[in-house]
Amino acid sequence: MRPLRNVIATSALALACAVVAAPALAAACGGNFDVWLQGFAQEAAAQGVSQRTISSALAGLSPDPRVLSLDRTQHATFGQSFEQFSAKRVTAYSVEKGQSLMKRYAPVFNRIEQQYGVPGPVLVAIWGLESGFGTFTGNLSTIRSLATLAHDCRRSEKFTEELVAALKIIDRGDLSPAEMHGAWAGELGQTQFLPSSYLKFAVDYDGNGKRDLIRSAPDVLASTANYLKGYGWRKGQPWGEGSANFQVLLEWNKSEVYSKTVAYFATRLAGGQ
């Protein structure tokens, strides 16, 4: 990172803090990143994000070229057939591991199903596919990734909203900027919530006062169930292709190949073939 960028970015943030009472400037995508960051800082402040969070999270930011590269090549994975995609992810080992976790967290799953209506096999299938049951949640800075994508003009509006949501998560006290590491598109935690979904659906299920989808398995599982319930999950109903619950899985991930793999994995975990 160039020293000059640090000076410019810090000055931009200081200016944003000084003019928070003024109407927010639109953060135009593209062009000079530091100018864009100044405009975004004002937008975030106008939406209620604290100056402390703005300063701590945005100071010294620079765009990440790796994120832009990954954004341009994302379609390769979901270009696979269901057979190709599922064969690599639903293995004898993953089914055995998932079933052992269902036993380990049985009281949690029972409580979750009673409260949200979503059965353990479905939650474990998502958990396994998203992060290998929490073994890899991503190592990229969430704030930097989202700022990179918000500045880029391809989907600027979407990721500007996600960046504001990420700052609100920090404001809420769930995570610090340093703790917010995840996938290239800003997904966080063991089931990879975008920040807007984290804000809306994350729950504190272990009772420690924080919604921690990075380290707390009960929070992760209950929050995932809350998400599915929020999109209409029907308790006690099937989840296979063509069912109402399969349509809910498509709200989790629009890829039909992915959703079919979740349904297949859940069926295997539940003891089906």
KEKERO-454442 format. One record per residue: residue in three letters; x, y, z of N, C-alpha, C in turn. Coordinates in pm, whole numbers, plus 50000, padded with zeros to 5 digits. Layout:
% KEKERO-454442
alaXYZXYZXYZ
...
% end
This chain:
% KEKERO-454442
met500854988150000500005000050000500885012450000
arg500625021749912501465033649901501225043450014
pro502285049150071502095058950180501185070350142
leu501265075150016500425086249973498955082749984
arg498605070249954497215066149962496715067150106
asn497555063450200497145064450340496805078850377
val497645088150331497425102250362496125107050300
ile495915103650172494715108250103493465102250166
ala493505088850193492325082250247491975087650385
thr492995089850468492745095150601492155109050594
ser492665117350502492135130850485490695130550438
ala490415121250345489055120150294488085116450404
leu488485107150489487625103150598487425114350698
ala488475121850725488355133050817487385143550764
leu487455145950631486535155550570485105150550581
ala484915137450559483565131850568483005133650707
cys483845131650808483385133350946482995147850974
ala483735157150913483515171350940482225176450880
val481785169750771480605175150702479395165950714
val479385157750818478305148150831476935154650836
ala476865166750888475565173350899475025177750764
ala475915178750665475495182850531474855171250458
pro474075173950351473495163050275474585153950219
ala474315140750217475315131050170475565132750020
leu476815131649982477175131749842477005117749786
ala476535116749664476465103749600477875098949569
ala478165086549607479485080949582479475074849442
ala479925082349343479905077849204480935066849185
cys480525055949120481435044649100482515048248998
gly483575040349000484675042548907485505054648944
gly486495057648863487325069348888488235067549008
asn488625078549066489555078449178488925071749300
phe489585061649353489025053949464488885062449589
asp489845071049616489805079049738488695089449735
val488425094949617487305104249604485995096749626
trp485905084749565484715076549587484545073349735
leu485635069949803485565066249944485075077850029
gln485475090049993484995101850065483475102950053
gly482975101249931481525101949911480805090849984
phe481375078849981480735067750051480695070150202
ala481775075350257481805078050402480685087350442
gln480385097150358479285106350388477935099250377
glu477795090550277476565082750265476345074050388
ala477405067450433477285058650549476885066450674
ala477505078150691477165086550807475705090950800
ala475235094350681473845098550665472865087250695
gln473325074850681472485063250711472635058550855
gly473325066350936473375063451078474575056151128
val475555053651042476765046951087477605056751168
ser478155052351279478895061251367480225065551305
gln480685077351345481975082051297483115073051343
arg482985067351460484015058151508484175046151415
thr483035040451374483095028951283483615032951147
ile483155044251095483645048950965485165050650968
ser485665056851071487105059351079487895046451095
ser487425037451182488185025251207488135015451091
ala486995014951021486815004950915487345009450779
leu487295022450750487605027050616488975033350600
ala489625036950709490925043650697491945034850627
gly492625040750529493705033750460493275023350359
leu491985022750324491515012750230492075015050090
ser492285004050020492625004449877491874993149809
pro491584994249680490864983449612491724970849602
asp491074959349600491764946549592491574940649452
pro492614940249370492464935149233492074920449228
arg492414912849333492034898649336490514897149337
val489844906049406488394905449417487744907749281
leu488244917449208487704920249075487924908448982
ser489084902048993489374890348910488414878848942
leu488174876549070487264865849110485834869049068
asp485464881649074484114885749032483884882748885
arg484924884248805484764882348660484744867548621
thr485184858648711485274844348676484364835648761
gln483404841548832482584834048927481684823748864
his481334825448738480324816748679480844802748646
ala482154800748652482714787748614482204776548704
thr482114778948834481684768548927480274763948899
phe479344773348883477954769648865477624766448720
gly478634766148635478454761348499478494746248492
gln478864739748604478914725248608477504719448616
ser477394706748576476114699848592475924696048738
phe474694692548773474414688048910475294676048944
glu475424666748850476214654748876477674658248904
gln478224667548826479614671548846479784679048978
phe478894688249004478994696649123478814688449251
ser477764680349254477444672949376478444661849405
ala478994655949301479934644849322481184649249396
lys481584661649376482784666749442482514671049586
arg481254673249619480934679349749480164670149843
val479374661249788478624651849872479314638349863
thr480264636349951481084624249952480754615850075
ala481284603850078481084595350195481624602250320
tyr482754608950306483334615950421482424627350467
ser481934635450373481124646950412479814642550476
val479234631550429478004626450490478304621450631
glu479384614050647479754608950780480054620450876
lys480794630350830481114641850914479844649450951
gly478974651450855477734658650882476864651350982
gln476764638350970475944630751063476524630851204
ser477864631151214478484631951347478194645451411
leu478154656151330477824669351383476354670351424
met475494663351352474094663151390473924656751528
lys474714646451557474664640151689475254649351795
arg476374655751761477054664451857476174676051900
tyr475464681851804474634693551833473144690151836
ala472824677651868471424673251865470494682151946
pro470844686052070469934694852144469704708252075
val470754713652012470624726251940469694724551821
phe469894713751743469044711451627467584709251667
asn467354702151777465984699951822465314713151858
arg466044721551929465504734551968465234743351845
ile466164743051750466024751051628464794746451549
glu464634733451534463494728451455462174732151521
gln462124731651652460904735651722460594750451701
gln461664758651700461464773151692461274778051549
tyr462074772551456462074777751318461484768051215
gly461334755451253460734745751162461684739451062
val462964742851068463934737750970464694726051032
pro464704714450967465354702651024466874703051012
gly467524695851102468984695451107469664691750977
pro469194681350905469894677550782470024688950680
val469014697250669469064708450575470114718650619
leu470134721650748471104731350799472534726050787
val472724713250815474064707350806474524706650661
ala473604704050569473964703850428474474717550383
ile473774728050421474214741650387475554744550455
trp475674741050580476904743150657478084736450589
gly477874724050545478964716850479479334722650345
leu478334726350266478624731550132479244745450138
glu478814753650232479294767450236480714768750288
ser481074760650388482394762750450483054750050500
gly482614738350451483184726050504482954724950654
phe481724728250697481334728050838482174737750922
gly482464749250862483164759750936484674759050930
thr485214749850848486674748650844487334759350757
phe486584764850662487134775850582486044785850549
thr486134797350610485124807750589485614819250502
gly486844818350454487404828950371488394837350448
asn489384842650377490454850150445490654864250388
leu489674869050313489794882550257489084892550347
ser489614904550356488994915150434487624918350376
thr486594916750457485234919250410485034933750370
ile485514942750452485344957050421486074960550292
arg487294955750275488034958950153487374952750030
ser486914940250043486254933749929485004941349887
leu484184944849985482934951949952483214965849896
ala484214972649950484554985849897485044984749753
thr485814974449724486284972149587485114970249492
leu484154962049530483014959149444482034970849437
ala481924978449545481054990249543481625001049453
his482945002549454483605012449368483525008349221
asp483604995549194483494990349058482074992649008
cys481924996348883480605000448834479684988948793
arg480174976548796479354965448747478124963148835
arg478304963148968477174961249060477354970549180
ser477584983049149477954992749252476854994549357
glu475624995849313474534998549408474374987149508
lys474404974849459474254963149546475344962849653
phe476594964749611477674963349707477874975749793
thr477394987149747477364998749837476434995949954
glu475274990149924474334986550031474944976150125
glu475674966550068476284956250152477394962150240
leu478124971850186479184978150266478594986050382
val477504993250357476835000250467476364990250572
ala475804979050527475334968750621476484963250704
ala477644961250641478814956250714479224966050823
leu479184978950793479524988950893478504988951007
lys477254986350976476234985851081476424973551171
ile476934962651115477254950951197478324954551299
ile479324962151253480374966851345479774975951451
asp478934985251408478284994451501477464987051607
arg476844976251565475984968551655476774960751759
gly478064959151732478934952351828479094937551806
asp478594932351694478714918051668480134914051629
leu480774922151545482124919251497482904932351487
ser484224931251498485084942751474485554942451329
pro486074953651276486594953451139487644942551118
ala488514940551217489574930551204489024916351199
glu487884914151260487284900851261486524897751132
met486254907951054485404906050936486234901650816
his486494888750812487164882550699486254871650643
gly486214870650512485344860750451485654858650304
ala484614855750227484774852950084484924865950005
trp485254864349878485604876049795484444885849776
ala483204880849780482054889649758481474895049888
gly482214893449998481774899150124480964889950212
glu480804877250172480044867850256480824865050384
leu480074863850493480664862250626480184849650694
gly481084843350769480684832850860480624819050801
gln480204809650885480254795550850479194791150750
thr478164799350731477234796850621477154808650525
gln478144817350532478384827450430477194836950407
phe476874844650509475834854850498476404867650437
leu475714873350340476024887050302475664896250418
pro476344907450433476074916150549474614920250565
ser473904922750455472494926650468471664915450530
ser471974902950494471274891650554471724889450698
tyr472994892050724473514891150861472734900750952
leu472564912950906471804922850985470374918351009
lys469754912650908468324909450915468034896450988
phe468894886250968468544872851014469434867051124
ala470604872651147471504866951248470884867951387
val471014857051463470484856751599471574852151696
asp471454856751819472354852551927471734840251991
tyr472214828451954471594815952002472364809452115
asp473574814352139474324808852252474254817952374
gly473564829252360473294837852473474454846052524
asn475464848552438476614856252486476504871152452
gly475374875252396475154889252368475614893952231
lys476184884852151476624888452016476094878351915
arg475854883251796475474874551685476754871351611
asp477344859951642478674856551591478574844751495
leu478534847751366478414837251266479774832151219
ile480844836951281482174832151248482604821051344
arg482324822551474482844813251573481794804851645
ser480544809051650479534802251729478644793351643
ala478794780251657477954771051579476474772851608
pro476044774351736474614776651759474094789151689
asp474874800051693474454812251623474344809751472
val475334802751418475364799751274474124791851232
leu473844781151304472764772051265471394778551282
ala471194785251395469904791851418469684803351321
ser470724810651289470594821751195470254816751056
thr470854805651016470544799650886469084795050883
ala468634789050991467224785050999466304797250996
asn466684807851063465884820051064465774825950924
tyr466864825350849466854830050710465834821850629
leu465924808550638465034800150559463574802150600
lys463344803350729461974806050776461484819450722
gly462374829250719462004842450669461574842350524
tyr462044832350448461654831150308460564820750286
gly459954816150396458764807850381458924792950401
trp459994788750470460184774450493458964768550565
arg458514756950518457344750350574457764738450659
lys457464739050787457854728650881457214715350845
gly458034704750850457524691250827457264687750682
gln457594696750590457344694450448458624690050377
pro458504683050263459704678650189460484690450134
trp461734687650098462594698250045463154694949907
gly462664684249847463174680349717462724689549606
glu463344687749489463034696049373461534695649343
gly460944707249320459524708249292458684711649414
ser459264710749533458524713849656458604728749686
ala457694733149776457744747149819459044750149892
asn459534740449969460784742850042461994743449949
phe461914736549836463014737849738463074752049684
gln461924758449668461914772449625462574781449728
val462434777849856463124785349961464624783549949
leu465064771449918466504769049898467034777649783
leu466214780049685466624788749574466744803349618
glu466084806849727466284820249784467624820949856
trp468084809749905469424809249966470494810949860
asn470324803749750471274804649638470494802449509
lys470564812149420469754811949299470144800649204
ser471314794749222471754784049134470934771349159
glu470284766349056469514754049070470424742249101
val471614742149041472584731449069472944731349216
tyr473184742949272473554743849413472394739349502
ser471204744349474470044740849557469714726149548
lys469854720249429469644705849416470674698049498
thr471884703449505472934696749584472634697749732
val472134709349778471724710649918470644700249950
ala469644699149864468534689849888469024675449889
tyr469894672149795470444658549788471294655349910
phe472144664749949473014662950066472154661150191
ala471124669350206470244668350324469544654750328
thr469144649750213468494636850208469454625750249
arg470694626650203471724616950244471964617650394
leu472044629450448472284631250591471124625650674
ala469924626750620468744621850690468584606650679
gly469494600250605469454585750593468874580750464
gly468564590150371468074586150240469204583150145
gln468864579350024469894575949924470104587449826
% end
